């Protein structure tokens, strides 16, 4: 019985892949690197961000990269949409009594702007954002709210999300709507894999209610 769901943001609830790819390629060009195609980016991109940039732009200081990324992303994020069925799954979970949390690397300023514009910030009991490494936060989140690991599911779109769930001893679900490719997510060994958030809703609907 799943009573608590921790959602990732980017690629899980919100489709910010196009602006993230665009800004990343701006940064690559700035440092004289060739831009990445969509598939190549999906295969190379990883969290924490610092590991991705250390691998592909080791000459650039992380503080400088953060400033460049955040300044450019502000200009491109205005039209970032929810992914299909995102609002629906949040409504469904709230009606069902499932406690919702957010755990994401998105910058706090970008999260505040997007969540307010998209009208979904009030669904989450707590939003942990601008998290460098989610594995460093997951235990504190579980402890703060007394979440039973056997009743808690982390839903994300990247290998790092699956690794975080395993580190926290909770259930993991990968959605194929975001940054990592299906083979990468399958290799990460999640407990569940869903094509999209509608499949997640159907899975929950087939399970006993939490109250």
N, C-alpha and C positions, 0 to 999 in steps of 0.2 A: 504494500500500500504506500503510495507516494503522497506525502503530506506537505513536502517542501520542494520547491524548484528554484535552483539558482541558474539564471540565464546569463550568458555572454551577451554582448551588445552587437558589435560589428560582425556582419555576416551571419548573425543568428536571428536578431530582431530587426536590424536595420541594414539596408543595402548601401554601404558606403565604400564598396570595393572600387567603383570607378574613380571617385576623387582621391582615394588612397593611392591607387596605381598612378594616377596623373601626377600627384605631388611627389611620389617616390621617384618617378622618372625625371621630374624637374630637378630634383636633388642630384640624381645620377648625372644628368647633363652638366650641371653646375660644376661637378668634380671631374668632368671629362670622361665619364663612363657611358657606354651605350645603353639606351633605354631597354627595359624589359618588356617583352610581350606578355599578354594576359596569362597564358599557360605557364610560361617560364617563371613569372612572378609567383603564381600559385605554388609552383614546385619549390621555389627558393625561399619564400617568405616564411618567417617563423617568429614566435614569441619566446622570450622577451625580445622587444625591438632591438635592444643593444646587441644581442647575438647576431641578428640579421645584418646590422650595419658593421659590426666588427668583422664579419666575414666578407662583406662586399665593398665596404668603404672604410678600411682600417685606418686610413690616413686622416679621416675627418673626426674631430672631437664630438663626442655625443652631445655635449651642451649646445654646440653650434647646430648640429643636426636637428635637435629638438626645436630650437627656435625657428629654423627654416621650415620645418614640417608644419608646425602649429600656425605660423603666420600665413603660409600658403593655403593650408587646409581651410582656414576661416573663409577664404574667398570662394571656395568651391563646395562647401557643405550645405549651402542654403536650400538646395533642392533634394537633399538626401531623403529617400523615401523609406517607409517601413517595408519589410519583406512581406510577401503574401501570407496572410493568415496570422500575422503577428498580433494585431489588436484582438483578433478573435480568440487566440489561445490565452492571452492575458485575461480577457473577460471571462472565458470559460473557467480558468483556474480560480479566479476570484469568486465566482458564483459557486464553485465547488468547495470552497474553503481551503484551497491550497495556498500556503504562504509563499510569496514570491520575493526573490532577492536578485540583485544584479552584481556581477563580478566581472570587471572589464578593465582593459588597459587604456580605454579612450580617455583623452584629456578631460579634466573636470569641466573646463569651459565649454568644450565641444558637446559634452554630454548634456550640460544644462541647457544649451541652446537647442539641441536636437530634441531632447525629451519634452521640453516645454512646447516646441512647435508641433511635435507629433502627438501631443496629448497623452503620453503614457507614463510620465514620471510618478504619478500617484499610485501606480499599481504595485510598486516595490516597497516592502517594509524597510529595506536599507539598500542603497546603491553604493557599492565599493568601486570607485572609478580611479583612473590614473594609477593603476596598480602595475608596477614593473614586472613582478613575477607572482602570478596568482597562487602558486604553491605556498608562498610565504604568508598568505592571508587566509587561506581556506579554513585552517583549524580555529583561528580566532573568531571567524564568522560563525562557525558551527557552535562554538562554546558560548558566544555572546547571546545567542538566541535559543540555546539548548536544543539544537536540532539533532534528531536521531539519525545517524549516518544511514541506517537501513531504510529510512523513510525519506531520504533526500536525494534528489537527482540534479546533476549539473548538465545543462544543455549548452553545447557550443559547437563551433565549426572548425576548430583547429586542434592539432595534436596536443598543443599546450593545455587546452581545456580538458582533454582526456587524461593527460598526465596529472593535472591538478585534482581532478576527481579521484583518481587512484591514490594520490598522495593523501587526500582527506578521508579516504576509506568510504567514499559515497558512490552511488550509482552514476554512470556516465552515459550520455547520449550524444551522438554526433548527428548534426544536420548537414546535408549536402548542398547548402545554399550559400556558402561563404568562401573562405580564403583557401583552405587546403583541398587537394584533389581527393576523390573517393578512395583511390588506393592508399594514399597517405593516412587517411582517417581509419580505414580498415586495418592497416598495419599497426595503428596505435592501440587497437584492441578495446574499443568501447563496449559497454554492456549492450547498448542499443544503437541502431543506425536508422535515421529517418530521412526520406527524400526531402521533406519540408515540414513546416510546423503543423500543417493539417494532419499529416501522418502521426505526429506526436499527440495531437488532440484525440485522434481516433484510438490511439493506444491507451491514453488515459481513460477514455470513455468506456473502454472494455474492462477496466479495472474497478474494484470496489471504491466507493466514495470515501473521502477521508473523514467524514463526520457522520 
